[in-house]
Every structure is written in structure tokens, then in C-alpha cells.
Amino acid sequence: MLSGIVVMLMTPPRSTREWAVGLISTVLTGIGGGAIAVQYFRLQECVDSVTGLVALGGLIFGDGLPGCAIVRWVFNFIERNRDAGIGEVAKEVNEAF
């Protein structure tokens, strides 16, 4: 949640809809990405101390930051190519990679 606020203060959303989508995606990315990182690095033992819990909170915060940016990039791409055909979209995606 805090990472969503940080992202939105740095790049303010243009509409209420964009704000809601950004906040939801940031929270879900933080929770999901944080859980994956805890499992991958086997950090479950950190929950035994207050310091470990704070560290895990920082990990979840850091994992939430890219969520809003990625979702906004995708939606901006979709909005920009709203009237384009599937071939044009595929060509542009192919050129990007």
C-alpha cells in the first residue's frame, strides 16, 4: 500500500480509474512478489523477530514498486493502440523486443 502511494506521488494518475488500477496492482504485486521472494530465498525464519518482520515489510514494499509502473505502461500501450489491428499491434510489440 505504501509503495503505491510513493509511486503515485512521483507520477500522479490522470484519472480516478487509473488511480484505482495502480493502487490495486501495486498492492497485489507487493503481496505476491513478496511471497515469492520469501519462498525463493527461504526467509520464513525472519518472522521470529521484530527486526525480521520489518525486513520482510521492506521486501514487500520493494516488490510492489514495479507493479504500478508495469500496469500503467501496459494500459498506456493499449490506449495508444486502441484503433490498431492485431497485425499492427503484433508488429509494434515485436519491434519493442
Contacts in CASP RR format, 6 or more apart in sequence:
PFRMAT RR
TARGET T0000
AUTHOR 0000-0000-0000
METHOD contacts of the structure
MODEL  1
MLSGIVVMLMTPPRSTREWAVGLISTVLTGIGGGAIAVQYFRLQECVDSV
TGLVALGGLIFGDGLPGCAIVRWVFNFIERNRDAGIGEVAKEVNEAF
1 23 0 8 1.000
1 26 0 8 1.000
1 27 0 8 1.000
2 61 0 8 1.000
3 26 0 8 1.000
3 30 0 8 1.000
3 61 0 8 1.000
3 62 0 8 1.000
3 64 0 8 1.000
3 65 0 8 1.000
3 68 0 8 1.000
4 22 0 8 1.000
4 23 0 8 1.000
4 26 0 8 1.000
4 27 0 8 1.000
4 64 0 8 1.000
4 65 0 8 1.000
4 68 0 8 1.000
6 65 0 8 1.000
7 22 0 8 1.000
7 26 0 8 1.000
7 65 0 8 1.000
7 68 0 8 1.000
7 69 0 8 1.000
8 19 0 8 1.000
8 22 0 8 1.000
8 23 0 8 1.000
8 68 0 8 1.000
11 69 0 8 1.000
11 72 0 8 1.000
13 19 0 8 1.000
13 22 0 8 1.000
18 72 0 8 1.000
18 75 0 8 1.000
21 71 0 8 1.000
21 75 0 8 1.000
22 67 0 8 1.000
22 68 0 8 1.000
22 71 0 8 1.000
22 72 0 8 1.000
23 68 0 8 1.000
25 67 0 8 1.000
25 68 0 8 1.000
25 70 0 8 1.000
25 71 0 8 1.000
26 64 0 8 1.000
26 65 0 8 1.000
26 67 0 8 1.000
26 68 0 8 1.000
27 64 0 8 1.000
29 63 0 8 1.000
29 64 0 8 1.000
29 66 0 8 1.000
29 67 0 8 1.000
29 68 0 8 1.000
29 70 0 8 1.000
30 60 0 8 1.000
30 61 0 8 1.000
30 62 0 8 1.000
30 63 0 8 1.000
30 64 0 8 1.000
30 67 0 8 1.000
31 60 0 8 1.000
32 63 0 8 1.000
33 60 0 8 1.000
33 63 0 8 1.000
33 64 0 8 1.000
34 56 0 8 1.000
34 59 0 8 1.000
34 60 0 8 1.000
34 63 0 8 1.000
36 63 0 8 1.000
37 43 0 8 1.000
37 59 0 8 1.000
37 63 0 8 1.000
38 44 0 8 1.000
38 46 0 8 1.000
38 56 0 8 1.000
38 59 0 8 1.000
43 56 0 8 1.000
43 59 0 8 1.000
46 52 0 8 1.000
46 53 0 8 1.000
46 55 0 8 1.000
46 56 0 8 1.000
47 53 0 8 1.000
47 56 0 8 1.000
81 88 0 8 1.000
81 89 0 8 1.000
81 92 0 8 1.000
84 92 0 8 1.000
END
